[in-house]
Amino acid sequence: MSGRGAPRLGLILLLLALAAATVAPGAARAQEGDAPPLGESGIRADARLLPRIVLFGDTVRAVVDVTVDSERFDPETVRVGVRFSPWEVIGAPERVRRDAGRLATVRTTYAIRCMKSPCVPAGSLAPLQLPPARVTVSPIGEAEGKRERLSVAWPLLAVNSRFASVRFEDPRTAVTPWRADVASLPAVSYRVPPQALAFVLLGVSLLLGGAGGALAFVAWPRRAPAPPPEPEPEPLPSLTPLEQALALLEESARVDGASEQRRALELVAEELDEWGDADLAQTARVLAWSEGVPGVEQTNALAARVRAELEQELLARAEPEPNGDGRAG
């Protein structure tokens, strides 16, 4: 500790000792059951901090004792207003009433703690003076709303730092500067038991996994069934070379022009020569090499005449030949 901090700490400790010596007789009388003197007002209020020398983060009990003359004041109307900021009240305050003859003492106890940065001591020790507590009580038989008011000062609270300055330059003398006292901290509590929460989360994860698997199964693309085989096309009727030449002649007469028409007529003439009809072959060849372009009427007439000859030839071949007795064989 530096030379400047030692006198300050000694002065604070001396003030705390004098205050303790002043409060001790009254506390001893209260423990023995002797009520403290009330004076003419009929009301007495005391405020205490237990303990008064703490480390940062420790829990402190703030106690307010209000003693009233129960023949003049209603003890049930005792109200205590406190402000501990930046310290916080932990849990609900405890209120206890004790009666001794005509005197009634109402004790209100607050558990307070501060673990925020404003409560960290700037040095090794920081004194803290809390705002005074406000006490109100209603007299018996007075008009409604009339209350007696008192202001009660808290004793000085000394908050020690858990970090002590040391010299880190020399590793032989350097020790860990952190000190902790968790005896005053409350036990760990949970809103939901960890094991129950683990089972719930496990169940939820299984449900979500199952739902995801079901959605993936439904959304997975299915293979479309193979289409039925297309029916095989019916075979085209086979045409004789003469019939093919006639088809070409009829087609060329419609779309292909004069050159293709003459070529088709020459092909028809050649097939008619092989078929054995010299007259029709000569007619087709004359049209093919005529000076003017053969007309559509002439080529269609020739094609119709050749087809008529083909039909007669086919019918003749289909009729059965007669036997010697005149009947068809």
DADA-V77319 format. One record per residue. N is the residue number from 1. RES is the residue in three letters. SS is DSSP state (a for helix, b for strand, c for the rest). PSI is psi as a letter, one per 30 degrees, with the letter a starting at -180 (999 if undefined). OMEGA is omega in radians with two decimals (NA if undefined). Layout:
n,res,ss,psi,omega
N,RES,SS,PSI,OMEGA
N,RES,SS,PSI,OMEGA
This chain:
n,res,ss,psi,omega
1,MET,c,k,-3.11
2,SER,c,l,-3.14
3,GLY,a,f,3.14
4,ARG,a,e,-3.10
5,GLY,a,f,-3.08
6,ALA,a,e,3.10
7,PRO,a,e,3.14
8,ARG,a,e,3.13
9,LEU,a,e,3.13
10,GLY,a,e,3.13
11,LEU,a,e,-3.13
12,ILE,a,e,-3.14
13,LEU,a,e,3.11
14,LEU,a,e,3.11
15,LEU,a,e,3.13
16,LEU,a,e,3.12
17,ALA,a,e,3.12
18,LEU,a,e,3.12
19,ALA,a,e,3.11
20,ALA,a,e,3.12
21,ALA,a,e,3.14
22,THR,a,e,-3.07
23,VAL,a,f,-3.03
24,ALA,a,e,-3.14
25,PRO,a,e,3.14
26,GLY,a,e,3.13
27,ALA,a,e,3.13
28,ALA,a,e,3.11
29,ARG,a,e,-3.14
30,ALA,a,e,3.12
31,GLN,a,e,3.13
32,GLU,a,f,3.11
33,GLY,c,f,3.11
34,ASP,c,k,-3.13
35,ALA,c,k,3.11
36,PRO,c,l,3.13
37,PRO,c,k,-3.10
38,LEU,c,f,-3.10
39,GLY,c,a,-3.08
40,GLU,c,f,-3.09
41,SER,c,f,-3.11
42,GLY,c,g,-3.13
43,ILE,b,k,3.04
44,ARG,b,k,3.13
45,ALA,b,k,3.11
46,ASP,b,k,3.10
47,ALA,b,k,-3.12
48,ARG,b,l,3.04
49,LEU,b,k,-3.10
50,LEU,b,j,-0.18
51,PRO,c,l,-3.12
52,ARG,c,f,3.05
53,ILE,b,j,-3.00
54,VAL,b,l,2.98
55,LEU,b,l,3.13
56,PHE,c,k,3.13
57,GLY,c,f,3.12
58,ASP,c,l,3.08
59,THR,c,k,-3.12
60,VAL,b,k,3.06
61,ARG,b,k,3.10
62,ALA,b,j,-3.02
63,VAL,b,k,3.07
64,VAL,b,j,3.08
65,ASP,b,k,3.11
66,VAL,b,j,3.13
67,THR,b,k,-3.09
68,VAL,b,l,2.98
69,ASP,b,j,-3.03
70,SER,c,f,3.07
71,GLU,c,f,-3.14
72,ARG,c,f,-3.08
73,PHE,b,l,3.12
74,ASP,c,j,-3.11
75,PRO,a,f,-3.12
76,GLU,a,f,-3.13
77,THR,a,g,-3.14
78,VAL,c,k,3.11
79,ARG,b,k,-3.12
80,VAL,b,k,3.07
81,GLY,b,k,-3.08
82,VAL,c,l,3.02
83,ARG,c,j,-3.10
84,PHE,c,g,-3.05
85,SER,c,k,0.13
86,PRO,c,g,3.07
87,TRP,c,l,-3.09
88,GLU,b,k,3.09
89,VAL,b,k,-3.13
90,ILE,c,j,3.13
91,GLY,c,a,-3.12
92,ALA,c,k,3.10
93,PRO,c,l,3.11
94,GLU,b,k,-3.12
95,ARG,b,k,-3.11
96,VAL,b,k,3.12
97,ARG,b,k,3.07
98,ARG,b,k,-3.14
99,ASP,b,k,3.06
100,ALA,b,j,-3.08
101,GLY,c,b,3.14
102,ARG,c,f,3.12
103,LEU,b,k,3.11
104,ALA,b,k,-3.13
105,THR,b,k,3.10
106,VAL,b,j,-3.12
107,ARG,b,k,3.08
108,THR,b,k,-3.07
109,THR,b,k,3.10
110,TYR,b,k,2.98
111,ALA,b,j,-3.05
112,ILE,b,l,3.12
113,ARG,b,k,3.11
114,CYS,c,k,3.10
115,MET,c,g,3.13
116,LYS,c,l,-3.10
117,SER,a,e,3.13
118,PRO,a,f,-3.11
119,CYS,a,f,3.12
120,VAL,c,k,-3.14
121,PRO,c,k,3.10
122,ALA,c,e,3.09
123,GLY,c,b,3.10
124,SER,c,f,-3.11
125,LEU,b,k,3.12
126,ALA,b,k,3.06
127,PRO,b,k,-3.11
128,LEU,b,k,3.07
129,GLN,c,j,-3.14
130,LEU,c,l,3.07
131,PRO,c,k,-3.11
132,PRO,c,l,3.05
133,ALA,b,k,-3.13
134,ARG,b,k,-3.10
135,VAL,b,k,3.08
136,THR,b,k,3.11
137,VAL,b,k,-3.09
138,SER,c,k,3.05
139,PRO,b,l,3.11
140,ILE,c,k,3.07
141,GLY,c,f,3.11
142,GLU,c,l,-3.14
143,ALA,c,k,-3.14
144,GLU,c,k,-3.13
145,GLY,c,f,3.11
146,LYS,c,k,-3.09
147,ARG,c,k,3.03
148,GLU,b,k,-3.06
149,ARG,b,k,3.09
150,LEU,b,l,3.05
151,SER,b,k,-3.06
152,VAL,b,k,-3.13
153,ALA,c,k,3.07
154,TRP,c,k,3.03
155,PRO,c,l,-3.11
156,LEU,c,k,3.14
157,LEU,b,k,3.13
158,ALA,b,j,-3.13
159,VAL,b,j,3.13
160,ASN,b,k,3.09
161,SER,c,k,3.05
162,ARG,c,g,3.13
163,PHE,b,j,3.12
164,ALA,c,k,-3.13
165,SER,c,k,3.12
166,VAL,c,l,3.10
167,ARG,c,j,-3.11
168,PHE,c,f,-3.11
169,GLU,c,e,-3.11
170,ASP,c,j,-3.11
171,PRO,c,f,-3.13
172,ARG,c,f,-3.12
173,THR,c,f,-3.11
174,ALA,c,k,3.06
175,VAL,c,l,-3.14
176,THR,c,k,-3.08
177,PRO,c,f,-3.03
178,TRP,b,k,3.07
179,ARG,c,k,-3.08
180,ALA,c,k,3.05
181,ASP,c,j,-3.08
182,VAL,c,g,-3.11
183,ALA,c,e,-3.10
184,SER,c,f,-3.13
185,LEU,c,k,3.14
186,PRO,c,l,3.11
187,ALA,c,l,3.14
188,VAL,c,k,3.14
189,SER,c,l,-3.13
190,TYR,c,k,3.02
191,ARG,c,e,3.11
192,VAL,c,k,3.11
193,PRO,c,k,-3.09
194,PRO,a,e,-3.12
195,GLN,a,e,3.11
196,ALA,a,e,3.12
197,LEU,a,e,3.13
198,ALA,a,e,3.11
199,PHE,a,e,3.14
200,VAL,a,e,3.13
201,LEU,a,e,3.10
202,LEU,a,e,3.11
203,GLY,a,e,3.12
204,VAL,a,e,3.12
205,SER,a,e,3.10
206,LEU,a,e,3.11
207,LEU,a,e,3.14
208,LEU,a,e,3.10
209,GLY,a,e,3.09
210,GLY,a,e,3.12
211,ALA,a,e,3.11
212,GLY,a,e,3.09
213,GLY,a,e,3.12
214,ALA,a,e,3.12
215,LEU,a,e,3.12
216,ALA,a,e,3.12
217,PHE,a,e,-3.13
218,VAL,a,e,-3.06
219,ALA,a,f,-3.11
220,TRP,c,k,-3.09
221,PRO,c,k,3.13
222,ARG,c,k,3.10
223,ARG,c,k,-3.11
224,ALA,c,k,3.12
225,PRO,c,k,-3.12
226,ALA,c,k,3.14
227,PRO,c,k,3.12
228,PRO,c,k,-3.12
229,PRO,c,k,3.13
230,GLU,c,k,3.13
231,PRO,c,k,3.13
232,GLU,c,k,-3.14
233,PRO,c,k,3.11
234,GLU,c,k,-3.13
235,PRO,c,k,3.12
236,LEU,c,k,3.11
237,PRO,c,k,-3.13
238,SER,c,k,-3.12
239,LEU,c,k,3.05
240,THR,c,l,3.10
241,PRO,a,e,3.12
242,LEU,a,e,3.12
243,GLU,a,e,3.08
244,GLN,a,e,3.10
245,ALA,a,e,3.11
246,LEU,a,e,3.10
247,ALA,a,e,3.11
248,LEU,a,e,3.12
249,LEU,a,e,-3.13
250,GLU,a,e,-3.13
251,GLU,a,e,-3.13
252,SER,a,e,3.11
253,ALA,a,f,-3.10
254,ARG,a,e,-2.95
255,VAL,a,f,-2.87
256,ASP,a,f,3.12
257,GLY,c,a,-2.99
258,ALA,a,e,-3.07
259,SER,a,e,3.13
260,GLU,a,e,3.14
261,GLN,a,e,3.10
262,ARG,a,e,3.14
263,ARG,a,e,3.12
264,ALA,a,e,3.11
265,LEU,a,e,3.12
266,GLU,a,e,3.12
267,LEU,a,e,3.10
268,VAL,a,e,3.13
269,ALA,a,e,3.13
270,GLU,a,e,-3.13
271,GLU,a,e,3.10
272,LEU,a,e,3.07
273,ASP,a,e,-3.14
274,GLU,a,e,-3.13
275,TRP,a,f,3.08
276,GLY,c,g,3.14
277,ASP,c,j,-3.07
278,ALA,a,e,-3.12
279,ASP,a,e,3.14
280,LEU,a,e,3.12
281,ALA,a,e,3.11
282,GLN,a,e,3.12
283,THR,a,e,3.14
284,ALA,a,e,-3.09
285,ARG,a,e,3.08
286,VAL,a,e,3.10
287,LEU,a,e,-3.09
288,ALA,a,e,-3.06
289,TRP,c,g,3.09
290,SER,c,l,-3.09
291,GLU,c,e,3.10
292,GLY,c,l,3.13
293,VAL,c,k,3.12
294,PRO,c,k,3.13
295,GLY,c,l,-3.13
296,VAL,a,e,-3.12
297,GLU,a,e,-3.12
298,GLN,a,e,-3.12
299,THR,a,e,3.12
300,ASN,a,e,3.12
301,ALA,a,e,3.10
302,LEU,a,e,-3.14
303,ALA,a,e,3.13
304,ALA,a,e,-3.14
305,ARG,a,e,3.13
306,VAL,a,e,-3.14
307,ARG,a,e,3.10
308,ALA,a,e,3.08
309,GLU,a,e,3.11
310,LEU,a,e,-3.13
311,GLU,a,e,3.12
312,GLN,a,e,3.13
313,GLU,a,e,-3.14
314,LEU,a,e,3.12
315,LEU,a,e,-3.13
316,ALA,a,e,3.13
317,ARG,a,e,-3.11
318,ALA,a,f,-3.12
319,GLU,c,k,3.14
320,PRO,c,k,3.13
321,GLU,c,k,-3.13
322,PRO,b,k,3.08
323,ASN,c,a,-3.14
324,GLY,c,f,-3.12
325,ASP,c,g,3.11
326,GLY,c,f,3.14
327,ARG,c,l,-3.13
328,ALA,b,k,3.14
329,GLY,c,999,NA
